Each structure stands twice: as C-alpha cells, then as structure tokens.
C-alpha cells in the first residue's frame, strides 16, 4: 500500500481541501455561495465626518458611525490615529469601538461655574433626574448620562485597542480649585435643605476643575447602567473624572490589560455579576484604584458577586508624569493633601453585598492596603485573597470593617435596620514590605456583630517600627457609624494586627518583623472569641500579644510566645 497515496486520499476530504474546493471549480463538496455583505467591515469615524485634529468637535460624527453600525446589526467603529475631541458618546448594543494605535478620544472642556456651555458651546448630556434614593450615594454614583462615553440597557458591547481615552475636560467630583471663579448657590445664599458643595481642592495639573453637579459638565470617562456582555481591553485612560469606569448593574463583564492614571477612582464595579478584571495597572493617588461596590444606585439591593481580580498593579505613589508612558515619579514624603489611596477596596457603598470574590496575584505600591467594608447592611462573604505583595503601604496592609453606617432606605432588605455580615474570608501568601507602622492591619466588627471565620496564612509584614510608646495604652473608639477607613480609629496600640469583635480566627505561619524597635505588641485582641495562632513569629520584647475581654485562645509552635491555651484573657500580655 502506498502510504503517501493513502494520505493524499485522506487530504481530499480534509477541511482545508473542502474549503479550497468551495473557492475553485464546482464539486460535490463545494459550499453554497455566501450572501453578499450588507454592511462594511469597519465603520471608520472619518467616513462619517470626524476630523481627529484635536480642535473640531467630533461627537456628532462618532455617534453617527455608532448608529450606523447598530442599524446594520452590529459592527466595529474604527478610530484611526488622531485626537477626537468629544462630548457625550452613546454606546449601542452589538457595537465595538476600536481605538487604533495613536488614536485619542479626548473629553472636551466642560462649562465652568460662570458659564452655561463648554468648548465651542458644547455640553455633556444632562444627568438623569433626581430620585428618592439619590441621598444614599454620592452624586457621581447616581448618574451615568453626564459622561464622555455611556450606555444604558445595552448588551454585547466592547471597547478595545491600544489607543487612549483622555478625560481632560471632565470633573473629578469637586471644583473649582484655588483661584477659580466664585461658585454661586453654595455660599450664604444657599437655600435651606439644599446639599452642601463638595470641598474645594487644590489644582492637580494645568487643567481646570469643574463642578460635577452643574448642568453640562462631564463627570465620568465611561459609564454603563444595566448592561450585559461587556468587554474593555487594551486601551489606556488618563484623568477619568470622578470615575474612570463606572459600571453599575453590568453582568458578564471583562476588563483586561487597561492602563489607568487618574485623579479619582480608576474603576467602580457596582452591583455587577460575573466579572473578570485582569492585567491592569491603575494609579489613583486621590482615590481607590479597583473598587467593587454594591450601592443603592439602582433603587434596590443588588450584590456584586462572582468577581475575579488578578494580575493587577495598583498604586497611589506616583503623580509627576504618568504610569502610561513610564515618566511617573514618586511623591515626596511630605507632599501635602495627597492621601495616596490607590488600593483595591470592596465598599464603601455596601447595600447589596459582596459574594464569591477572588483577589489574587496583585501588587500594591505606595498606597493604602487592601480593604473589605460592609457598612450599609451588606453580606460580605466567601472571599479569597492570595498571592498579594505590597510595598511602601502607608497604612493598614489589611483593613476589614463590619460597621453600621446603614446608609439606605428604611426597611429595604438589609438596609438601615440590620447590620450586615463579614465572614468566611481566607488570606494566603501575603507580603508587605516597608509598611508605615502608625496604623496597623485592622479587622474590626462592632459590639454585637462579629467578623467571623477568618483564616490568615503565610503572611509576612515588615513594618518600619518606631518610638510609639505613647500609643501602647490607646483604646481606639468604636465609631460604629463613621465612614470606614483605617484612619477612622486614629493611631493604633498594635504594631502588626488589631482584632476586635472577631469570632473564629486562625493565623498560621504569620510573621511580624519591625525594621526598628517598636514598643507595642504585634497582636492586639479585644472581644475576640476562639483564636488560634500557629507557627507565629514576632518580637517577644515587648510581649507579642495583648488580650482584652477575649476567650478560647490557643498559641502553638510559635516563636512569638510559648504554647498556651486560655479559656479567658483580659488585660493580659504574653
């Protein structure tokens, strides 16, 4: 038998041969001829009148291209190299925006407080009318239409490509800065019952700052409400306004390989399900970088659940230059009014809850630590945090807070009458280097409401240490209904971890390593029930542990203290 002949016979029936037959002479295997194309492959914005010179307003042309793609049943709207100055762009279902290398969608200038229109008489779409539940979130969370790019009740939509979205003309949620025009309606003439203005903040660059609530002002770079099947990939975002991405009620969401350098939140993932965030770099010195939330902005409780955040770099350390082009520089240690937030945080808005969350393989640099917050009745449950590295964190490498702000309508689900939960949380393979020692890691519930079932393993925290003798006897306030951030408690009486109102706690292979002597204990426990410390390392002078009103404590095979089992412990050190 001719082996090669046999292979030639088989090849006749291969998919490649059949495909070739369909494009050459007719045969028994030829496919039916394809129907003629009814729409172009690409909807080039220039074909619809866009100029891309950074001077003409290209919004009408871009919206025409999007409408044409949607009318054709879907398609790709193509942005070739150029700068497209825009007001509100309207996303549609089945439409993909592709930003080519060298292309920029730039937010045109908003109206200033003494104007009614912005650049060349243009304005952003008006914010939605007020609702009865606007008071339960900040202004920015309640409105989507006053954005550079927005969509509502759409599906199967994407923005990809290596281009740039530049929110230069957007408000970051407060304005104007020092030396700006006087604001009207916010001084003595403000009517009783009207909201107070946002705080005045100093300038952050060579661009104006706009009042978010003023008509015609753009407030966000990209905003979506009640959408599904959404992909954002590969583009960069500079100065994204109040939110670079505000995504509320968005299901089946993929965010991949974005680079964001912004003045407020990088991305807010609010009341969303089935979310994948990966390979992103976010620099946000003045606010949070990647921020799952579960607000009441939709008018009902909706959890954020089934979320994976992985392979991301978040920072609040850089301001001069940009992480987008590698020209960034670090803040000076004494830089004023820079909170260096830049973290991954679940909350603060926490009405609907957080369930099934995985945060892994992420780097924190020069920012606050990782935070989980249930303040508004949320069920914060089933969360895994693994393979996290932190460097130069300014406070609280870990901050878990179950509180009772309860901002929400009375009697709605868990709102305003019932405190939520925080339970079943696992932290593994976690390292923090050169951590500021004044505010340690904090896991704190409130009286009557414990954080439960917490496991920390393979943790190494090397903090700066220092002469904090005046803090040894500090008793942090409960602050049950205060806005949750690590600084809410003030300086801490512990150098490593502060645990309060916690039940079922396990620390395994955890080390606290001060770079300089610190007179505080490494572990401070108050109102903690059932805590196991296994293979724990910490300085023994002073004593590693302080216990107050705690019970069922076990310490085993640890360098921090000898093997011990305590039924109760109060005002006791080991």
C-alpha positions as CSV (number, residue, x, y, z in Angstrom):
1,X,0.0,0.0,0.0
2,X,1.3,3.5,-0.9
3,X,1.3,5.3,2.4
4,X,1.6,8.7,0.7
5,X,-1.2,7.9,-1.7
6,X,-3.4,7.0,1.3
7,X,-2.6,10.3,2.9
8,X,-3.4,12.1,-0.4
9,X,-6.8,10.4,-0.4
10,X,-7.5,11.5,3.1
11,X,-6.4,15.0,2.4
12,X,-9.0,15.2,-0.3
13,X,-11.6,15.2,2.4
14,X,-9.8,17.4,4.9
15,X,-11.5,20.7,6.0
16,X,-8.7,22.6,4.1
17,X,-9.4,20.7,0.9
18,X,-13.1,21.3,1.3
19,X,-12.6,25.0,1.8
20,X,-10.3,25.1,-1.2
21,X,-12.9,23.3,-3.3
22,X,-15.5,25.9,-2.3
23,X,-13.4,28.7,-3.7
24,X,-12.3,27.0,-7.0
25,X,-14.1,24.8,-9.5
26,X,-17.6,23.4,-8.5
27,X,-17.6,20.0,-7.0
28,X,-19.7,17.7,-4.9
29,X,-18.1,19.2,-1.8
30,X,-18.5,22.9,-2.7
31,X,-20.3,25.1,-0.2
32,X,-23.3,27.3,-1.2
33,X,-22.1,30.8,-2.2
34,X,-22.0,33.3,0.6
35,X,-24.6,36.0,0.6
36,X,-23.3,39.5,-0.4
37,X,-22.2,41.6,2.5
38,X,-24.8,44.1,3.6
39,X,-22.6,46.3,5.8
40,X,-19.0,47.4,5.8
41,X,-16.4,45.5,7.8
42,X,-15.4,48.7,9.6
43,X,-17.3,51.9,10.3
44,X,-14.5,54.4,10.1
45,X,-15.4,57.6,12.0
46,X,-13.7,59.7,9.4
47,X,-16.2,58.4,6.8
48,X,-18.9,60.0,8.9
49,X,-17.3,63.4,9.2
50,X,-14.8,63.1,12.1
51,X,-11.7,65.2,11.7
52,X,-9.5,64.0,14.5
53,X,-7.4,67.2,14.7
54,X,-8.0,67.9,18.4
55,X,-9.8,71.1,17.5
56,X,-13.1,70.2,15.8
57,X,-15.8,68.6,18.0
58,X,-16.2,65.1,16.5
59,X,-19.1,63.9,18.7
60,X,-21.8,64.1,16.0
61,X,-19.8,62.1,13.5
62,X,-18.8,59.5,16.0
63,X,-22.4,59.0,17.2
64,X,-23.5,58.7,13.5
65,X,-20.9,55.9,13.0
66,X,-22.1,54.1,16.1
67,X,-25.8,54.4,15.0
68,X,-24.9,53.1,11.5
69,X,-23.1,50.1,13.0
70,X,-26.1,49.4,15.3
71,X,-28.6,49.8,12.4
72,X,-26.5,47.2,10.4
73,X,-27.0,44.7,13.1
74,X,-23.6,45.4,14.7
75,X,-20.0,46.2,13.7
76,X,-16.8,47.8,14.6
77,X,-16.5,51.6,14.8
78,X,-12.9,52.3,13.9
79,X,-10.8,55.3,15.3
80,X,-7.7,55.8,13.2
81,X,-4.8,57.8,14.6
82,X,-5.8,61.3,15.6
83,X,-7.3,63.2,18.5
84,X,-11.1,63.2,18.6
85,X,-12.5,66.0,20.8
86,X,-15.9,64.9,22.1
87,X,-18.8,65.5,24.4
88,X,-21.1,62.5,25.2
89,X,-20.7,59.4,23.0
90,X,-23.6,57.0,23.1
91,X,-22.8,53.3,23.1
92,X,-25.2,50.8,21.4
93,X,-25.7,47.1,21.5
94,X,-23.6,44.9,19.2
95,X,-21.2,47.7,18.6
96,X,-17.4,47.6,19.2
97,X,-15.3,50.7,19.4
98,X,-11.7,50.0,18.3
99,X,-9.1,52.6,19.2
100,X,-6.1,52.3,16.9
101,X,-2.6,53.0,17.9
102,X,-2.2,56.7,18.0
103,X,-5.9,57.5,18.5
104,X,-7.2,59.5,21.4
105,X,-10.8,60.3,22.4
106,X,-10.4,63.5,24.4
107,X,-13.1,64.9,26.7
108,X,-13.9,68.5,25.6
109,X,-13.9,71.2,28.2
110,X,-17.0,71.4,30.4
111,X,-18.7,74.6,31.4
112,X,-17.0,76.4,34.2
113,X,-19.1,77.8,37.1
114,X,-19.6,81.1,35.4
115,X,-20.6,79.6,32.0
116,X,-23.5,77.6,30.6
117,X,-21.6,75.9,27.9
118,X,-18.2,74.5,27.4
119,X,-15.8,74.2,24.5
120,X,-17.3,75.8,21.4
121,X,-20.7,76.0,23.0
122,X,-20.9,72.2,23.7
123,X,-22.2,70.4,26.8
124,X,-22.3,66.8,28.0
125,X,-25.6,65.0,28.2
126,X,-27.7,66.1,31.3
127,X,-27.6,63.9,34.4
128,X,-30.7,61.9,35.0
129,X,-33.5,63.4,37.0
130,X,-33.2,63.1,40.8
131,X,-34.7,60.1,42.5
132,X,-35.9,59.4,46.0
133,X,-32.7,57.4,46.7
134,X,-30.1,59.8,45.5
135,X,-29.1,60.6,49.0
136,X,-27.8,57.1,49.6
137,X,-24.8,57.6,47.3
138,X,-22.6,60.4,46.1
139,X,-23.8,62.4,43.1
140,X,-21.4,60.6,40.8
141,X,-22.9,57.1,41.6
142,X,-26.4,58.2,40.7
143,X,-25.8,59.5,37.2
144,X,-24.4,57.9,34.1
145,X,-25.5,60.1,31.2
146,X,-23.3,63.0,32.1
147,X,-20.2,61.1,30.9
148,X,-17.8,61.1,28.0
149,X,-18.9,57.6,26.9
150,X,-22.1,56.0,28.3
151,X,-24.7,53.3,27.6
152,X,-27.8,52.1,29.4
153,X,-29.8,48.9,28.9
154,X,-27.5,47.7,26.2
155,X,-25.6,44.4,25.6
156,X,-22.8,42.9,23.6
157,X,-20.7,46.0,23.5
158,X,-16.9,46.4,23.7
159,X,-14.1,49.0,23.6
160,X,-10.7,47.7,22.7
161,X,-7.4,48.7,21.1
162,X,-4.2,50.4,22.1
163,X,-5.5,54.0,21.9
164,X,-6.1,56.5,24.7
165,X,-9.2,57.9,26.4
166,X,-8.3,61.3,27.9
167,X,-10.8,62.8,30.3
168,X,-9.2,66.3,30.3
169,X,-12.5,68.2,30.3
170,X,-14.2,66.1,33.0
171,X,-15.0,67.0,36.6
172,X,-13.4,64.8,39.3
173,X,-16.3,65.4,41.6
174,X,-15.3,68.6,43.3
175,X,-14.3,72.0,42.0
176,X,-13.1,74.5,41.2
177,X,-9.7,74.7,42.7
178,X,-7.9,77.6,44.4
179,X,-8.1,80.8,42.5
180,X,-11.0,79.6,40.4
181,X,-14.2,81.6,39.8
182,X,-16.6,82.0,42.7
183,X,-19.3,79.4,42.9
184,X,-22.9,80.6,43.1
185,X,-25.6,78.9,45.1
186,X,-23.1,77.5,47.6
187,X,-22.5,80.4,49.9
188,X,-24.8,82.3,52.3
189,X,-27.4,82.4,49.5
190,X,-27.7,78.6,49.6
191,X,-31.3,77.6,50.3
192,X,-32.1,75.6,53.4
193,X,-32.2,71.8,52.6
194,X,-30.0,72.0,49.6
195,X,-26.8,69.9,49.7
196,X,-23.6,71.4,50.7
197,X,-21.0,71.8,48.0
198,X,-18.1,69.3,47.6
199,X,-14.9,70.5,49.3
200,X,-12.6,72.9,47.4
201,X,-9.4,71.1,46.4
202,X,-6.1,72.4,45.2
203,X,-5.3,72.2,41.5
204,X,-3.9,68.9,40.2
205,X,-2.4,70.0,36.9
206,X,-2.6,72.5,34.2
207,X,-6.3,72.0,33.5
208,X,-9.4,73.5,35.1
209,X,-11.6,71.6,37.6
210,X,-15.4,71.6,37.1
211,X,-18.4,71.4,39.5
212,X,-19.8,67.9,38.9
213,X,-23.4,68.9,39.7
214,X,-23.5,71.8,37.3
215,X,-25.6,71.2,34.1
216,X,-23.5,70.4,31.1
217,X,-20.4,69.1,33.0
218,X,-19.0,65.7,32.2
219,X,-18.3,63.7,35.3
220,X,-17.0,60.3,34.2
221,X,-15.0,58.8,31.4
222,X,-17.1,55.6,30.8
223,X,-20.4,54.8,32.5
224,X,-22.7,51.8,32.0
225,X,-26.0,51.0,33.7
226,X,-28.0,47.7,33.4
227,X,-25.9,46.1,30.7
228,X,-24.5,42.7,29.9
229,X,-21.8,41.0,27.9
230,X,-19.2,43.9,28.0
231,X,-15.5,43.9,27.2
232,X,-13.0,46.6,27.8
233,X,-9.5,45.6,26.7
234,X,-6.0,47.1,25.9
235,X,-6.7,50.9,25.9
236,X,-5.3,53.5,28.3
237,X,-7.2,56.0,30.3
238,X,-5.8,59.3,31.5
239,X,-7.7,61.6,34.0
240,X,-11.0,59.7,34.0
241,X,-13.0,62.3,36.0
242,X,-14.9,61.1,39.1
243,X,-14.7,57.5,37.8
244,X,-12.6,56.2,35.0
245,X,-15.1,53.4,34.7
246,X,-18.5,53.5,36.5
247,X,-20.2,50.1,35.8
248,X,-23.5,49.6,37.6
249,X,-25.6,46.6,37.1
250,X,-23.3,45.1,34.5
251,X,-23.2,41.3,34.1
252,X,-20.7,39.2,32.2
253,X,-18.0,41.9,32.3
254,X,-14.4,41.6,31.2
255,X,-11.8,44.3,31.9
256,X,-8.3,43.3,30.7
257,X,-5.0,45.0,30.1
258,X,-6.1,48.6,30.9
259,X,-3.6,51.2,32.0
260,X,-5.3,53.9,34.1
261,X,-3.8,57.1,35.5
262,X,-6.5,59.2,37.1
263,X,-7.5,61.7,39.8
264,X,-10.3,59.7,41.5
265,X,-11.5,56.1,41.3
266,X,-9.9,54.0,38.5
267,X,-12.8,51.6,38.1
268,X,-16.0,51.1,40.2
269,X,-17.7,47.8,39.7
270,X,-21.1,48.3,41.3
271,X,-23.9,45.8,41.6
272,X,-22.3,43.6,39.0
273,X,-22.2,39.8,38.4
274,X,-19.7,37.6,36.7
275,X,-16.8,40.0,36.5
276,X,-13.2,39.4,35.4
277,X,-10.6,42.1,36.0
278,X,-7.0,41.1,34.9
279,X,-3.6,42.5,33.9
280,X,-4.5,46.1,34.7
281,X,-2.3,49.0,36.0
282,X,-4.1,51.7,38.0
283,X,-2.5,54.8,39.5
284,X,-5.0,56.8,41.6
285,X,-3.3,58.8,44.4
286,X,-6.5,60.7,45.4
287,X,-8.9,57.7,45.5
288,X,-9.4,54.0,45.0
289,X,-7.9,52.1,42.1
290,X,-10.1,49.0,41.7
291,X,-13.3,49.3,43.7
292,X,-16.1,46.7,43.8
293,X,-19.2,48.3,45.3
294,X,-22.9,47.4,45.9
295,X,-24.7,50.7,46.2
296,X,-28.4,51.5,46.2
297,X,-28.0,53.5,42.9
298,X,-30.3,51.2,41.0
299,X,-33.1,51.7,43.5
300,X,-32.8,48.2,45.0
301,X,-30.3,46.0,46.7
302,X,-28.2,44.1,44.2
303,X,-25.0,42.2,45.2
304,X,-21.7,42.3,43.4
305,X,-20.7,38.7,43.1
306,X,-18.7,36.1,41.2
307,X,-15.7,38.5,40.8
308,X,-12.1,37.7,40.0
309,X,-9.4,40.4,40.2
310,X,-6.0,39.1,39.2
311,X,-2.5,40.1,37.9
312,X,-3.1,43.8,38.6
313,X,-0.8,46.6,39.8
314,X,-2.3,49.4,41.9
315,X,-0.6,52.4,43.3
316,X,-1.1,55.8,44.8
317,X,2.5,56.8,44.9
318,X,3.1,58.5,41.6
319,X,1.9,61.9,40.3
320,X,4.6,63.7,38.3
321,X,4.5,62.3,34.8
322,X,2.4,59.2,34.2
323,X,2.4,55.5,34.5
324,X,1.1,55.4,30.9
325,X,4.5,56.3,29.5
326,X,6.8,55.5,32.3
327,X,7.6,59.1,33.2
328,X,6.0,58.9,36.7
329,X,7.8,59.9,39.8
330,X,7.2,59.3,43.5
331,X,5.5,61.8,45.8
332,X,7.8,63.4,48.3
333,X,7.2,62.1,51.8
334,X,5.9,65.5,52.9
335,X,3.7,66.1,49.9
336,X,0.6,68.0,51.1
337,X,-3.0,66.9,50.7
338,X,-2.2,63.6,48.9
339,X,-4.0,60.7,50.5
340,X,-2.1,58.1,48.3
341,X,-5.2,55.9,48.3
342,X,-4.7,53.8,45.2
343,X,-5.9,50.5,46.6
344,X,-8.2,47.6,45.9
345,X,-11.3,48.0,48.1
346,X,-14.7,46.4,48.4
347,X,-17.0,49.2,49.5
348,X,-17.6,51.7,50.9
349,X,-21.1,51.6,49.3
350,X,-22.3,48.2,50.5
351,X,-26.1,47.8,50.4
352,X,-26.4,44.7,48.2
353,X,-23.3,42.9,49.4
354,X,-20.2,41.1,48.1
355,X,-20.2,37.3,47.5
356,X,-17.8,34.9,45.8
357,X,-14.8,37.3,45.3
358,X,-11.2,36.3,44.5
359,X,-8.4,38.8,44.6
360,X,-5.0,37.2,43.6
361,X,-1.6,37.9,42.1
362,X,-1.8,41.7,42.7
363,X,0.9,44.3,43.6
364,X,0.2,47.3,45.8
365,X,2.7,50.1,45.8
366,X,2.8,53.4,47.8
367,X,-0.9,53.3,48.6
368,X,-3.3,52.1,51.3
369,X,-3.7,48.4,51.9
370,X,-6.5,46.0,50.7
371,X,-9.9,46.8,52.2
372,X,-13.2,44.9,52.7
373,X,-16.0,47.0,54.1
374,X,-19.6,46.2,55.0
375,X,-21.2,49.4,56.3
376,X,-24.7,49.5,54.8
377,X,-26.1,46.1,55.7
378,X,-24.2,44.1,53.1
379,X,-23.4,40.4,53.3
380,X,-19.7,40.3,52.7
381,X,-19.0,36.6,52.4
382,X,-16.8,33.9,50.7
383,X,-13.8,35.9,49.7
384,X,-10.3,34.6,48.9
385,X,-7.2,36.9,48.8
386,X,-4.0,35.2,47.7
387,X,-0.5,36.0,46.4
388,X,-0.5,39.7,47.2
389,X,2.7,41.7,47.5
390,X,2.7,45.2,49.0
391,X,5.5,47.8,49.1
392,X,5.6,51.2,50.9
393,X,2.0,50.9,52.1
394,X,1.1,54.0,54.0
395,X,-1.4,52.3,56.5
396,X,-3.2,49.1,57.2
397,X,-2.0,46.4,54.9
398,X,-5.3,44.7,55.6
399,X,-8.5,46.5,56.6
400,X,-11.7,44.5,57.2
401,X,-14.6,46.5,58.7
402,X,-18.1,45.5,59.6
403,X,-19.9,48.7,60.6
404,X,-23.3,50.3,61.0
405,X,-23.4,53.4,58.8
406,X,-26.5,51.9,57.3
407,X,-26.9,54.4,54.6
408,X,-30.1,53.3,52.8
409,X,-33.9,53.5,52.9
410,X,-35.5,52.1,56.0
411,X,-36.8,48.6,55.9
412,X,-35.4,47.7,52.5
413,X,-33.7,44.3,52.6
414,X,-30.8,44.6,55.0
415,X,-30.9,48.4,55.0
416,X,-30.9,50.8,57.9
417,X,-32.2,48.4,60.5
418,X,-30.0,45.4,60.3
419,X,-26.2,45.3,60.3
420,X,-24.7,43.0,57.6
421,X,-22.1,40.2,57.9
422,X,-18.5,39.7,57.1
423,X,-17.5,36.0,57.2
424,X,-15.6,33.2,55.5
425,X,-12.6,35.1,54.3
426,X,-9.2,33.5,53.5
427,X,-5.9,35.3,53.1
428,X,-2.9,33.3,51.9
429,X,0.6,34.2,50.6
430,X,0.6,37.9,51.6
431,X,3.7,40.0,52.0
432,X,4.0,43.7,52.9
433,X,7.4,45.5,53.0
434,X,8.3,48.9,54.5
435,X,4.8,49.4,55.8
436,X,4.1,52.6,57.8
437,X,3.7,51.5,61.4
438,X,1.3,54.1,62.8
439,X,-1.8,52.3,61.6
440,X,-1.5,48.5,61.6
441,X,-3.8,45.9,59.9
442,X,-7.3,46.2,61.4
443,X,-10.1,43.6,61.5
444,X,-12.9,45.1,63.4
445,X,-16.6,44.5,63.8
446,X,-18.9,46.4,66.3
447,X,-20.5,45.3,69.5
448,X,-22.9,42.5,68.9
449,X,-21.8,41.9,65.3
450,X,-18.6,39.9,64.9
451,X,-16.5,39.3,61.9
452,X,-16.4,35.5,61.6
453,X,-14.4,32.6,60.2
454,X,-11.2,34.4,59.1
455,X,-8.0,32.5,58.1
456,X,-4.7,34.2,57.5
457,X,-1.7,32.0,56.4
458,X,1.8,32.5,55.1
459,X,1.8,36.3,55.9
460,X,5.0,38.4,56.2
461,X,4.7,42.0,57.3
462,X,7.9,44.0,57.7
463,X,6.9,47.4,59.1
464,X,9.0,50.5,59.8
465,X,8.6,50.4,63.6
466,X,9.5,53.4,65.7
467,X,9.0,55.1,69.0
468,X,5.3,54.7,69.6
469,X,5.4,54.4,73.4
470,X,2.6,56.9,73.7
471,X,0.2,54.6,71.8
472,X,0.6,51.5,73.9
473,X,-2.4,52.3,76.1
474,X,-4.6,53.8,73.4
475,X,-8.1,52.4,73.2
476,X,-9.4,53.0,69.6
477,X,-13.0,54.3,69.5
478,X,-15.7,52.0,68.2
479,X,-17.0,54.6,65.7
480,X,-19.8,52.3,64.7
481,X,-21.4,54.5,62.1
482,X,-18.4,56.5,60.9
483,X,-17.2,56.5,57.3
484,X,-14.9,53.4,57.2
485,X,-11.2,54.0,56.5
486,X,-8.2,52.8,58.6
487,X,-7.6,56.3,59.9
488,X,-11.1,56.3,61.5
489,X,-9.7,54.8,64.6
490,X,-6.6,57.0,64.9
491,X,-3.2,55.7,65.7
492,X,-3.2,52.1,66.9
493,X,-1.9,50.3,70.0
494,X,-0.6,47.4,67.9
495,X,2.3,47.2,65.5
496,X,1.0,44.2,63.5
497,X,-2.7,43.4,63.8
498,X,-5.6,44.8,65.7
499,X,-8.5,42.4,66.1
500,X,-11.8,43.5,67.7
501,X,-15.2,41.8,67.7
502,X,-13.9,38.8,65.8
503,X,-15.0,35.1,66.1
504,X,-13.2,32.1,64.8
505,X,-9.9,33.5,63.8
506,X,-6.9,31.5,62.7
507,X,-3.3,32.8,62.0
508,X,-0.9,30.2,60.6
509,X,2.7,30.9,59.6
510,X,2.5,34.6,60.1
511,X,5.5,36.9,60.9
512,X,5.6,40.5,62.0
513,X,9.0,41.9,61.6
514,X,9.8,45.5,62.7
515,X,12.6,47.3,60.9
516,X,13.2,49.3,64.1
517,X,12.2,48.6,67.7
518,X,8.5,49.2,68.4
519,X,7.2,49.2,72.0
520,X,3.7,48.0,71.0
521,X,2.6,44.3,70.9
522,X,2.4,42.7,67.4
523,X,-1.1,41.4,68.1
524,X,-3.8,43.2,70.0
525,X,-7.1,41.3,70.6
526,X,-10.2,42.8,72.1
527,X,-13.6,41.0,72.3
528,X,-12.2,38.1,70.3
529,X,-13.6,34.6,70.7
530,X,-11.8,31.4,69.5
531,X,-8.5,32.4,68.1
532,X,-5.7,30.1,67.0
533,X,-2.1,31.2,66.5
534,X,0.0,28.5,64.9
535,X,3.7,29.0,63.9
536,X,3.6,32.7,64.5
537,X,6.7,34.8,64.7
538,X,7.0,38.3,66.3
539,X,9.3,40.1,68.7
540,X,8.9,38.9,72.3
541,X,10.1,42.2,73.9
542,X,7.7,43.7,74.4
543,X,5.3,40.9,74.6
544,X,3.9,39.8,71.3
545,X,0.2,39.5,72.4
546,X,-2.2,41.7,74.3
547,X,-5.6,40.3,75.2
548,X,-8.7,42.2,76.4
549,X,-12.1,40.6,77.0
550,X,-11.2,37.6,74.8
551,X,-11.9,33.9,75.2
552,X,-10.8,30.5,73.9
553,X,-7.3,31.4,72.8
554,X,-4.6,28.9,71.6
555,X,-1.0,29.5,70.7
556,X,1.1,26.6,69.4
557,X,4.6,26.0,67.9
558,X,5.2,29.8,67.8
559,X,8.3,31.9,68.3
560,X,6.1,34.8,69.4
561,X,5.1,33.1,72.7
562,X,5.2,29.7,74.3
563,X,2.4,27.1,73.8
564,X,-0.6,28.4,75.6
565,X,-4.3,27.8,76.0
566,X,-6.5,30.4,77.6
567,X,-10.2,30.0,78.4
568,X,-10.5,33.7,79.0
569,X,-8.0,36.6,78.9
570,X,-8.4,40.2,79.9
571,X,-5.8,42.8,80.3
572,X,-3.2,40.2,79.8
573,X,0.0,40.1,77.8
574,X,2.0,37.1,76.5
